[in-house]
Amino acid sequence: MRFPLFALAVLFLSGCAVATSPAVPDNVLFVGNSFTYYNNSLHNHYRALQKSADPDNPVAGRARSMTISGGYLREHAAGLAFMVNEYDWDVVVLQGYSRGPIEESTAESFRSAARKAAAEIRAHNAEPVFFMTWAYTGQPEMTRQLDDAYSAIGDELNADVVPVGLAFATVTEERPDIELRIADRKHPTLAGTYLAACTFYASLHGKSPEGIAYTAGLDAETAAYLQRVAAATVTDYRNRRQP
């Protein structure tokens, strides 16, 4: 199934408009590093949200991750070529090294790797989707830098961007009592991974995750708040990027 990004459909759920394609991807590959694989991997929480949202209907397809500890996007070239040739994917999520897109010494390498990866993915009838990562603790300026970098490559390649970093920034400002990063100030806590999964659900499914029973073991109030932020962030970001 081809996953047509940037369709004009606007879906309304729980008072939150999420503009996205009406097609929901069955097969999703997450390519990245420890930001993706922490806490039993983002793809597992994304899949759990899918299953919990409609427990009477089995989830079709597959969700998998391909990660390298501390990996840059360019380091996945060989593995990505194998994975898209070996399996049929609807969406391949691309997550770069956390500062890779914004450091002067690595930004062009990130953009070059993104272009090559997107071409490889589309050559196999799938769509690239970029994973906008988050600022480190105490470095809020990273949020704008990562937003600019991921939005620019998304616009250049006409590819969707999932604004996880913007959702992190909102929670960090509104609810500093919810720890999204572990003591190293970079990697996600379980709440951070859950927020990322909710943001992917809202973006790829075109509807809010609000009300989904799966909480990844978080308390109900925290999970509900993170679901709400994820939905609002995707809506705001999509509205900003649409002509």
Protein Blocks (a to p, Z undefined) as FASTA:
>chain_A
ZZdehiabdcdeehiacdddfbdcfbdcddddfklmgghijklmmmmmmmmmmmmbcceh
jddddddehiafklmmmmmmmmmmmpccfbdcddddfklmmgmklmmmmmmmmmmmmmmm
mmnopacddddddddehilmlmmmmmmmmmmmmmmnopacddfklmmmmmmmmmmmlcfb
dfkomaccfklmmmmmmmmmmmmnopafehiabgghpafklmmmmmmmmmmmmmmmmmmm
pZZ
